[in-house]
Amino acid sequence: MLKGRQNNDILTVDQIVNEDDWVPNSERFRCHVCTRNFNTIRRRHHCRMCGEVVCGNCTLKKLAQIPQRPTLQEVRVCMSCILNHANKQANPMHHQGAAPAQIQRGGQRGSIQSTRTDTHSHTGETIRYSNRESNMDRLDSPPENSVGERAHFTRSDQGDNVVDYPLDYSWGYAWPKPPVLPDEVDRLAVLRSFDVLDTPTEDVFDIICDLASNALKCPISAVSLIDEDRQWFKASVGLAQTEIPRNVSFCAHTIISKEPMVVLDTLQDKRFMKNPLVTGGAGIRFYAGSPICTPSGHVIGTVFVFDNQPRTSCDLATLEKLSNVAMKNLEDRKNGTAPLPPLNKQQQPPSTSTPAPPPPPPGAIVSVAPSDLNTQDLVVQGPAGNGPGD
């Protein structure tokens, strides 16, 4: 199992906190990362790198050198320490089996050359998952052996594609309107209380994107916030825009629930099969998103990935952990440090956002060309044939 693993994948003795220095369980009633309360289901665990008390869903397992143990031991490490550890490495994107050389940061423009394969027949499914624990080789964790800890799903595990909320096509476009959220006014107020919209990039959110891309082997990922009429990207990999209209956003559907959502094949999902992000130059075929949920219960954004190839399976657990970490860092940013100021007009690059499509006349059926929404500029990933989705 250890063959081929890099030395920096293994925690050394000096990186492990002595048990005497752990934070006592009695001092923590909620997870240090996701801030959710502990209960009989969400149990306490200690991060072996920082000693904090965290829930299992906010940890990964790594191999470590433990004093007075002759062999490497499997230990839990919280996602905050995983991010810090990745940030300290000289090349945090360099993992065996991934394709970091092709990943480009948001804000750069390019094109996508897609090589499609149709060797398998696919049926579309949208899948929502509850909290599950897992670990992912792409985050340099050893594989799980325990039953119930690996959240890997295939189409054979799922039933028919069922959308459990009404779809509204009354605006005349071929794809449905984004869902209307019952708590939208309060949700927007909570979002804006974080003072994060239109702020510059920050390393911790960039690392979250890198880890999401590697974990799910996708060329596109983002930490996004859903505003009133736009989806804004705090950080991204593989995207040219800093925002897209909420009217075409996949994540506008994800935020109606606190559970992650997966679309294994967008061409087989009635909500997205005619979406310009699917039919246009971006050619999105796979989506997975996990909501960023505040302690008050409002979903303000997502951590999501895209690929231009459909999938037959998906492991969502790491994406869910990363959305918890994103929320933790937004909270820390709000409560512990002064928010970074928005870019002023002199600092702000030329806008690459796309205006929302205007409402058509009542009863009209509109055919929207990809260029109408500038979706051909959405993706800046290199040739898909060299990407992690192949």
Legacy VTK file of the C-alpha trace (Angstrom):
# vtk DataFile Version 3.0
C-alpha trace
ASCII
DATASET POLYDATA
POINTS 390 float
0.000 0.000 0.000
2.904 2.343 0.677
4.740 1.657 -2.551
5.073 4.760 -4.668
3.899 7.162 -1.992
5.914 10.357 -1.695
7.626 11.173 1.593
5.662 14.398 1.964
2.462 12.328 1.918
3.457 10.861 5.300
3.227 12.924 8.467
6.413 12.983 10.500
6.734 12.808 14.272
7.260 16.554 14.585
3.963 17.199 12.772
1.942 15.146 15.259
0.507 16.783 18.385
1.043 14.844 21.592
-2.143 13.499 23.120
-1.476 15.525 26.273
-1.832 18.689 24.197
-5.161 17.812 22.597
-8.099 20.130 23.222
-10.312 18.376 25.822
-13.595 17.020 24.504
-15.406 18.852 27.290
-14.335 22.213 25.846
-15.910 21.670 22.435
-19.603 21.215 21.774
-19.319 21.709 18.020
-16.881 20.784 15.275
-13.958 23.195 14.978
-14.183 23.072 11.151
-17.857 22.965 10.158
-19.204 24.346 13.494
-21.991 21.755 13.580
-23.009 20.503 17.016
-21.823 17.093 18.161
-24.455 14.451 18.879
-24.821 10.685 18.950
-24.347 10.549 15.173
-21.797 13.349 14.731
-19.090 12.140 17.094
-15.954 13.847 18.380
-12.528 13.106 16.907
-9.162 14.751 17.447
-7.044 16.088 14.616
-3.572 14.659 15.107
-1.905 17.728 13.578
-3.554 20.517 15.598
-5.258 18.663 18.466
-8.634 20.286 17.831
-11.944 18.476 18.246
-13.665 17.853 14.920
-16.359 15.654 13.442
-15.487 12.685 11.263
-16.931 14.319 8.184
-14.319 17.098 8.427
-11.328 14.757 8.567
-9.263 12.657 6.222
-7.018 9.777 7.188
-3.287 10.051 6.555
-0.330 7.853 7.333
1.878 9.091 10.148
4.995 8.232 12.085
3.921 7.732 15.698
6.473 7.632 18.546
7.165 4.123 19.849
5.287 2.559 16.931
7.446 0.524 14.516
5.124 0.949 11.536
3.205 3.826 10.007
-0.197 4.430 11.579
-3.413 5.764 10.100
-4.515 8.974 11.844
-7.260 11.546 11.394
-6.361 15.032 10.185
-8.856 17.886 9.951
-9.462 19.592 6.618
-8.043 22.875 7.893
-4.697 21.189 8.527
-4.917 19.397 5.173
-5.174 22.803 3.503
-2.316 24.248 5.534
-0.169 21.206 4.775
-0.896 21.543 1.054
-0.089 25.239 1.129
3.336 24.572 2.644
4.350 22.101 -0.026
6.375 23.494 -2.882
3.917 22.162 -5.453
0.592 21.290 -3.800
-0.977 20.356 -7.154
1.621 17.704 -7.946
-0.118 14.419 -7.116
0.344 11.126 -8.851
-2.403 10.403 -11.353
-3.698 13.965 -11.616
-2.976 16.429 -14.377
-2.091 19.675 -12.628
-0.085 21.005 -15.548
-3.279 21.548 -17.515
-5.137 23.396 -14.761
-5.272 27.147 -15.191
-6.445 29.751 -12.731
-9.613 31.752 -13.198
-9.177 35.045 -14.995
-7.102 33.607 -17.834
-8.705 33.133 -21.209
-8.374 30.204 -23.535
-10.429 27.583 -25.273
-11.365 23.972 -24.864
-10.797 21.290 -27.451
-12.991 18.383 -26.572
-12.368 14.803 -27.583
-15.581 12.899 -26.923
-15.876 9.154 -26.531
-19.112 7.215 -26.792
-17.920 3.739 -25.907
-20.477 3.480 -23.115
-24.152 4.281 -23.047
-25.140 6.735 -20.314
-28.364 7.511 -18.547
-28.728 10.844 -16.812
-29.181 11.049 -13.091
-29.252 13.743 -10.496
-28.179 12.425 -7.121
-28.239 14.032 -3.704
-26.196 12.652 -0.850
-26.334 12.982 2.883
-23.173 13.374 4.970
-20.834 10.423 4.546
-17.222 9.886 5.486
-14.621 8.938 2.945
-11.079 9.614 1.963
-9.711 10.236 -1.473
-6.400 9.169 -2.954
-6.239 12.546 -4.698
-5.810 14.146 -1.290
-2.992 11.738 -0.459
-4.941 9.634 2.012
-4.606 5.856 2.247
-7.615 3.897 0.975
-10.477 3.089 3.334
-11.202 -0.481 4.316
-14.027 0.081 6.780
-17.526 -0.563 5.562
-19.627 2.585 5.443
-16.741 5.045 5.276
-16.361 5.150 1.531
-19.044 7.157 -0.263
-18.549 5.940 -3.826
-21.647 5.746 -5.992
-22.439 4.366 -9.409
-25.563 4.492 -11.522
-26.415 0.968 -10.482
-26.707 2.235 -6.893
-29.362 4.775 -7.806
-32.946 4.739 -9.003
-34.590 6.829 -11.681
-33.733 10.477 -12.086
-36.275 12.306 -9.946
-36.427 16.063 -9.411
-38.197 16.652 -6.103
-39.164 20.279 -6.751
-41.265 21.964 -9.466
-39.598 23.232 -12.635
-40.826 26.489 -14.148
-40.476 26.921 -17.913
-42.762 29.953 -18.120
-40.065 32.377 -19.243
-39.789 31.021 -22.790
-36.237 29.672 -22.699
-35.589 26.001 -23.304
-34.186 25.394 -19.816
-36.132 25.991 -16.559
-35.864 29.047 -14.359
-33.605 28.794 -11.319
-35.666 27.660 -8.319
-37.215 30.284 -6.059
-35.964 29.901 -2.491
-38.453 30.549 0.324
-35.779 32.177 2.512
-34.169 34.199 -0.290
-34.386 37.605 1.415
-32.809 36.321 4.619
-30.288 34.242 2.669
-29.071 37.271 0.725
-28.785 39.293 3.935
-26.648 36.558 5.496
-24.486 36.334 2.368
-23.835 40.069 2.336
-23.000 40.080 6.031
-19.768 38.275 5.128
-18.548 41.230 3.008
-16.860 38.823 0.615
-18.468 39.532 -2.758
-16.098 41.077 -5.318
-13.043 40.745 -3.067
-9.624 39.653 -4.362
-8.484 36.046 -4.430
-7.160 34.415 -1.250
-4.819 31.439 -1.032
-7.021 29.251 1.150
-9.882 29.294 -1.357
-7.481 28.690 -4.246
-6.231 25.587 -2.448
-9.799 24.368 -1.927
-10.294 24.567 -5.704
-7.047 22.699 -6.353
-8.034 19.921 -3.961
-11.531 19.655 -5.439
-10.147 19.360 -8.978
-7.710 16.661 -7.947
-10.157 14.768 -5.745
-12.816 14.449 -8.435
-10.393 14.475 -11.386
-12.135 17.465 -12.961
-10.499 20.286 -14.958
-12.935 22.875 -13.581
-13.715 23.766 -9.979
-14.798 26.800 -7.991
-15.729 28.183 -4.619
-18.838 30.154 -5.503
-21.359 32.433 -3.824
-24.894 32.791 -5.138
-25.955 36.442 -5.212
-29.361 37.819 -6.213
-28.833 37.471 -9.959
-25.343 36.038 -10.368
-23.029 33.262 -9.277
-19.724 34.855 -8.249
-16.486 32.875 -7.962
-14.314 33.610 -4.941
-11.779 31.201 -6.426
-11.737 29.005 -9.497
-9.725 26.637 -11.634
-10.500 26.377 -15.339
-12.934 29.308 -15.579
-12.428 32.549 -17.491
-15.279 34.474 -15.875
-15.408 35.814 -12.364
-19.185 35.323 -12.423
-22.028 33.920 -14.516
-25.757 34.702 -14.504
-27.783 32.872 -11.899
-30.237 32.099 -14.706
-27.823 29.548 -16.179
-26.177 28.412 -12.936
-26.257 24.724 -12.033
-25.579 25.677 -8.426
-28.814 27.683 -8.328
-30.442 24.248 -8.134
-27.962 22.877 -5.603
-28.658 25.579 -3.012
-32.301 24.593 -2.565
-30.987 21.813 -0.318
-28.256 21.371 2.265
-27.206 18.132 0.580
-24.647 17.768 -2.234
-25.907 17.220 -5.772
-24.444 15.310 -8.704
-25.466 15.251 -12.358
-23.631 12.352 -13.956
-24.690 13.259 -17.501
-26.143 16.695 -18.175
-27.513 15.665 -21.583
-29.860 13.276 -19.804
-31.066 15.723 -17.131
-34.159 17.718 -18.098
-33.030 20.755 -16.113
-29.673 21.098 -17.816
-29.787 19.311 -21.166
-30.671 22.580 -22.961
-28.707 24.902 -20.683
-26.221 27.048 -22.678
-23.366 25.792 -20.501
-24.153 22.330 -21.869
-25.133 23.132 -25.449
-22.551 25.898 -25.959
-18.806 25.869 -26.345
-18.179 24.882 -22.733
-19.845 21.518 -23.348
-20.392 20.695 -19.663
-21.359 17.045 -19.227
-20.721 16.353 -15.541
-21.451 18.431 -12.446
-21.005 17.900 -8.723
-21.645 20.563 -6.109
-21.734 20.724 -2.330
-23.537 23.611 -0.599
-21.772 26.083 1.667
-24.164 26.247 4.606
-23.879 28.843 7.373
-24.407 27.979 11.056
-27.786 29.737 10.768
-28.837 27.179 8.152
-28.691 29.418 5.068
-26.975 28.116 1.945
-24.912 30.967 0.521
-22.818 29.180 -2.064
-21.158 26.001 -3.258
-17.926 24.211 -3.908
-18.420 22.576 -7.296
-16.676 20.829 -10.168
-17.380 20.507 -13.893
-16.113 18.120 -16.548
-16.814 17.905 -20.270
-17.104 14.125 -20.041
-20.060 12.308 -18.428
-19.442 9.973 -15.517
-20.825 6.662 -14.384
-19.892 7.193 -10.738
-18.806 9.855 -8.292
-17.338 10.073 -4.805
-18.678 13.215 -3.162
-17.388 12.971 0.382
-14.253 15.057 -0.122
-16.214 17.761 -1.937
-18.547 17.927 1.043
-15.601 18.241 3.413
-14.182 21.065 1.310
-17.467 22.978 1.405
-17.353 22.700 5.204
-13.827 24.107 5.162
-14.895 26.938 2.857
-17.634 27.871 5.330
-15.184 27.728 8.233
-12.796 30.074 6.447
-15.589 32.485 5.553
-16.559 32.552 9.231
-12.959 33.103 10.319
-12.593 35.827 7.718
-15.703 37.562 9.015
-15.046 37.212 12.730
-11.287 37.078 13.086
-9.860 39.417 10.468
-10.902 42.582 8.691
-12.495 41.762 5.332
-10.440 42.546 2.287
-11.813 45.575 0.422
-13.544 45.111 -2.927
-11.521 45.911 -6.011
-11.873 49.545 -7.034
-12.341 50.615 -10.619
-8.602 51.095 -11.140
-7.781 47.635 -9.779
-10.669 45.741 -11.309
-9.945 43.867 -14.559
-12.313 44.228 -17.505
-15.534 42.446 -16.715
-15.876 38.963 -18.148
-19.289 38.380 -16.644
-22.326 37.677 -18.740
-25.597 39.554 -18.358
-28.651 37.488 -17.584
-30.849 36.807 -20.612
-33.680 39.342 -20.925
-37.191 37.976 -20.396
-38.836 37.100 -23.723
-42.372 38.169 -24.624
-45.130 36.143 -22.926
-45.733 32.873 -24.720
-42.664 33.166 -26.904
-40.356 30.186 -27.365
-36.792 31.352 -27.632
-33.840 29.490 -29.085
-30.691 30.814 -27.426
-27.421 30.523 -29.290
-24.356 29.789 -27.138
-22.851 33.137 -28.121
-25.801 34.968 -26.581
-24.443 34.065 -23.145
-20.733 34.081 -24.014
-20.534 30.481 -22.809
-17.892 29.671 -25.392
-15.481 31.643 -23.170
-16.454 29.861 -19.954
-13.721 27.241 -19.962
-9.993 27.931 -20.125
-8.791 24.384 -19.538
-6.309 22.925 -22.014
-7.146 20.098 -24.420
-9.531 17.701 -22.746
-7.653 14.690 -24.010
-4.846 15.471 -21.583
-7.084 16.281 -18.633
-7.997 14.245 -15.575
-11.434 13.331 -16.858
-10.105 10.894 -19.484
LINES 1 391
390 0 1 2 3 4 5 6 7 8 9 10 11 12 13 14 15 16 17 18 19 20 21 22 23 24 25 26 27 28 29 30 31 32 33 34 35 36 37 38 39 40 41 42 43 44 45 46 47 48 49 50 51 52 53 54 55 56 57 58 59 60 61 62 63 64 65 66 67 68 69 70 71 72 73 74 75 76 77 78 79 80 81 82 83 84 85 86 87 88 89 90 91 92 93 94 95 96 97 98 99 100 101 102 103 104 105 106 107 108 109 110 111 112 113 114 115 116 117 118 119 120 121 122 123 124 125 126 127 128 129 130 131 132 133 134 135 136 137 138 139 140 141 142 143 144 145 146 147 148 149 150 151 152 153 154 155 156 157 158 159 160 161 162 163 164 165 166 167 168 169 170 171 172 173 174 175 176 177 178 179 180 181 182 183 184 185 186 187 188 189 190 191 192 193 194 195 196 197 198 199 200 201 202 203 204 205 206 207 208 209 210 211 212 213 214 215 216 217 218 219 220 221 222 223 224 225 226 227 228 229 230 231 232 233 234 235 236 237 238 239 240 241 242 243 244 245 246 247 248 249 250 251 252 253 254 255 256 257 258 259 260 261 262 263 264 265 266 267 268 269 270 271 272 273 274 275 276 277 278 279 280 281 282 283 284 285 286 287 288 289 290 291 292 293 294 295 296 297 298 299 300 301 302 303 304 305 306 307 308 309 310 311 312 313 314 315 316 317 318 319 320 321 322 323 324 325 326 327 328 329 330 331 332 333 334 335 336 337 338 339 340 341 342 343 344 345 346 347 348 349 350 351 352 353 354 355 356 357 358 359 360 361 362 363 364 365 366 367 368 369 370 371 372 373 374 375 376 377 378 379 380 381 382 383 384 385 386 387 388 389
